[in-house]
Amino acid sequence: AVARALTVRRRGAAAGGRVGPDFLASLRHLPPGDRRRAVAARHGEVAAVLRRLLPRLADDRLHAALSALRSEHEAMAVG
């Protein structure tokens, strides 16, 4: 599972840029409405990366798991 996750990361899953503490730190200084929009936009970015990766995955279990994750991020991108 770890090897698969690393392969996904190498193929662009981390390409979105702002992740983890850096992204969270950037939110601290935003007003609540802007913060919500920034978080929704980030979910949209993650969903877009997953959407690009999914057609290249041959492992059915990994594809199903990442497809479900993509759906969750898409739902949070609108909310």
Sequence and secondary structure as in RCSB ss.txt:
>XXXX:A:sequence
AVARALTVRRRGAAAGGRVGPDFLASLRHLPPGDRRRAVAARHGEVAAVLRRLLPRLADDRLHAALSALRSEHEA
MAVG
>XXXX:A:secstr
 HHHHHHHIIIIITTT   HHHHHHHHTTS HHHHHHHHHHHHHHHHHHHHHHGGG   HHHHHHHHHHHHHHHH
HHH 
